[in-house]
Amino acid sequence: MSFSVGQVSRLAGITVRTLHHYDEIGLLTPGERTHAGYRRYTDADLTRLQQILLYRELGFGLDEIAVILDTPHTDELTHLRRQHELLTRKAERLHEVIAAVERSMQAHTLDIALTPEDRFEVFGDFRPEDHEAEVQRRWGDTDQYAESRRRVASYTKADWLQLRAEADSITGALVAACKAGLPADGEHAMDLAERHRAHMNRWFYICSHELHRCLGDLYVDDPRFRATFEELLPGLADFVRQAIHANARRA
């Protein structure tokens, strides 16, 4: 069985002009011709064409491909093994590139300009992008959300580490106050609540006392926030809310 140039063009997904060019340079000469001189491609020709296209996919030039295919004592299986190895290497490189692009996409989604290593150092196993859809749904139309996005877009790794250190310091002080049995509406607890509000003002958005009260309620009413506080110390979520409310009343 043999095939016309048009049939081969459709089978291989290349143009007739390309097949003519391969013939002209001696890379793929049809094994048969009709009495009228038309090209007819045999099964062996199709096998060679497959090899040519695979090597082209791997980035080899036509001259290089001609040398490879015309090397004596090189059978089809040898070519396939070589191509499999080269394609595997190429796939591994592409996976690395794809992974890097995906990490960049995630960072830009939240406007957090950090490398994957820096993000792990700052956030640990927490992935802000996993919560972005819900955050945008709940607060995406607020001025505070827009302001927070604008600010964090400019933060460096040093900024994020300082932010994290300040937040951990405030949380640690709240844990100590609650563990010591200090009153949530006492001066020390209210001062810590004010430090927390100032932290929000500094790093994310202008946090009014009324908005701060809403945050305090969220820490108790949202099971995920409550669980985060309760893991640090049972009763901490309610203590923080009471301190925030007391501080708002004091203001």
C-alpha positions in Angstrom: 0.0 0.0 0.0 1.2 3.5 -0.8 -0.1 7.0 -0.1 -0.4 10.2 -2.0 1.3 13.3 -0.9 -2.2 14.7 0.1 -3.0 11.7 2.2 0.4 11.8 4.0 -0.1 15.5 4.6 -3.4 14.9 6.4 -2.1 11.9 8.3 1.0 13.6 9.6 -0.6 17.1 10.1 2.0 18.9 7.9 1.6 20.7 4.7 2.2 19.4 1.2 4.8 22.1 0.7 6.7 20.7 3.7 6.7 17.2 2.1 7.9 18.6 -1.2 10.7 20.4 0.6 11.8 17.2 2.4 11.9 15.5 -1.0 13.9 18.3 -2.6 16.6 18.2 0.1 16.7 14.4 0.1 15.5 14.1 3.6 12.3 12.1 2.7 12.2 10.8 -0.9 9.0 8.9 -1.7 9.7 5.2 -2.4 7.4 5.1 -5.4 6.1 7.3 -8.2 3.2 6.9 -10.5 3.6 6.7 -14.3 2.6 10.4 -14.3 5.4 11.2 -11.9 3.3 11.8 -8.8 4.8 10.9 -5.4 3.6 7.8 -3.5 4.8 7.2 0.0 5.3 3.6 1.3 5.0 2.3 4.9 8.8 2.7 5.2 8.5 6.3 4.1 5.9 7.0 6.8 8.1 5.4 9.4 11.0 7.7 8.4 8.6 10.7 8.4 7.6 9.8 12.0 11.3 9.9 12.9 11.8 13.2 11.2 8.8 14.8 13.0 9.9 13.5 16.4 13.4 14.8 16.0 12.0 18.1 14.8 9.9 18.2 18.0 13.1 17.7 20.0 14.6 20.8 18.3 17.0 19.2 15.8 17.6 20.9 12.5 16.9 19.2 9.2 20.6 18.7 8.4 21.2 17.1 11.8 18.2 14.8 11.3 19.5 13.7 8.0 22.8 12.7 9.5 21.1 10.9 12.4 18.7 8.9 10.2 21.3 8.0 7.6 23.8 6.7 10.1 24.6 3.1 9.2 23.4 0.2 11.4 20.8 2.3 13.3 17.5 0.6 13.3 14.0 2.0 14.2 14.1 0.7 17.8 17.4 2.5 18.4 15.8 5.7 17.2 12.8 5.2 19.3 14.8 4.6 22.4 16.9 7.7 21.8 13.8 9.8 21.2 12.1 8.4 24.3 15.1 9.4 26.4 15.2 12.9 24.9 11.5 13.4 25.2 11.5 12.3 28.8 14.2 14.9 29.6 12.2 17.5 27.7 9.1 16.6 29.6 10.9 16.9 33.0 12.2 20.4 32.0 8.7 21.4 30.9 7.2 20.2 34.2 9.7 22.3 36.1 8.8 25.3 34.0 5.1 24.7 34.4 5.5 24.4 38.2 7.5 27.7 38.3 4.8 29.4 36.2 2.0 28.1 38.5 3.9 29.4 41.6 4.2 32.8 39.9 0.5 32.8 39.0 -0.4 32.0 42.6 1.8 34.7 43.9 0.4 37.3 41.5 -3.1 36.2 42.3 -2.6 37.6 45.8 0.0 40.1 44.8 2.5 38.5 47.1 5.9 38.8 45.4 7.8 36.0 47.2 9.7 33.0 46.0 8.3 29.6 47.0 11.0 29.3 49.7 10.3 32.7 51.1 6.5 32.0 51.1 7.2 28.8 53.2 9.4 30.7 55.6 6.7 33.4 56.1 3.5 31.4 55.9 4.6 27.8 56.7 2.1 25.3 55.4 -0.6 28.0 55.3 -1.5 28.9 51.7 -3.2 32.3 51.4 -4.4 31.5 47.9 -6.5 28.6 49.2 -8.7 31.2 51.0 -8.6 34.0 48.4 -11.9 33.0 46.7 -13.8 33.2 50.0 -12.1 36.4 51.1 -13.0 38.0 47.9 -16.6 36.8 48.1 -17.1 38.1 51.6 -15.1 41.3 51.5 -14.1 41.9 47.9 -16.3 44.9 47.5 -15.0 46.7 50.5 -12.5 49.6 50.7 -10.5 47.6 53.3 -10.0 44.7 50.9 -8.8 47.0 48.1 -6.4 48.8 50.5 -5.0 45.6 51.9 -4.3 44.2 48.4 -2.6 47.5 47.4 -0.4 47.4 50.4 0.7 43.8 50.4 1.6 44.0 46.7 4.7 46.1 47.7 5.9 44.0 50.7 9.3 42.3 50.6 10.3 39.2 52.4 11.7 41.4 55.2 8.4 43.2 55.5 6.5 39.9 55.7 8.9 38.6 58.4 8.5 41.8 60.4 4.7 41.6 60.0 4.7 38.0 61.2 7.0 38.7 64.1 4.7 41.5 65.3 1.6 39.4 65.0 3.2 36.5 66.8 4.3 38.9 69.6 0.8 40.3 70.1 -0.7 36.8 70.0 1.8 35.5 72.5 1.1 38.4 74.9 -2.7 37.7 74.6 -2.1 34.0 75.4 0.0 35.0 78.4 -2.6 37.4 79.7 -5.4 34.9 79.3 -3.4 32.1 80.9 -2.5 34.4 83.8 -6.3 35.0 84.4 -6.1 38.7 83.8 -9.5 40.3 83.1 -10.4 40.7 79.4 -11.7 44.2 80.2 -8.7 45.2 82.2 -6.1 47.8 81.2 -3.5 45.3 80.1 -5.8 43.2 77.9 -7.3 46.4 76.4 -3.8 47.7 75.6 -3.0 44.4 73.8 -6.3 44.7 71.8 -5.2 48.2 70.8 -1.8 46.9 69.7 -3.7 44.4 67.6 -5.8 47.2 66.0 -2.7 49.3 65.4 -1.1 46.3 63.7 -4.0 46.0 61.3 -3.8 49.8 60.7 -0.1 49.6 59.9 0.0 46.5 57.7 -3.4 46.1 56.0 -6.0 48.8 56.2 -7.4 51.5 58.4 -9.2 49.5 61.2 -11.7 51.6 63.0 -12.8 50.5 66.5 -16.2 49.4 65.0 -14.5 47.3 62.4 -12.2 45.9 65.1 -15.2 44.8 67.0 -16.4 43.0 63.9 -13.1 41.2 63.7 -13.4 40.2 67.4 -16.8 38.7 66.7 -15.4 36.9 63.6 -12.7 35.3 65.8 -15.4 33.6 67.9 -18.3 33.1 65.4 -16.2 31.6 62.5 -15.3 28.0 63.5 -11.9 28.2 61.7 -10.8 31.4 63.4 -12.1 30.1 66.8 -10.2 26.8 66.3 -7.0 28.7 65.5 -7.2 30.6 68.8 -8.4 27.6 70.8 -5.4 25.5 69.6 -3.2 28.1 71.3 -5.2 28.2 74.5 -8.7 27.1 75.3 -10.9 30.1 75.9 -8.5 32.5 74.0 -11.0 33.4 71.3 -13.6 34.7 73.7 -10.9 36.5 75.7 -9.7 38.3 72.6 -13.2 39.3 71.6 -14.0 40.6 75.0 -10.7 42.6 75.1 -11.4 44.1 71.7 -14.9 45.1 72.7 -13.7 46.6 76.0 -11.0 48.5 74.1 -13.6 49.9 71.7 -15.8 51.0 74.6 -12.9 52.7 76.2 -12.2 54.6 73.1 
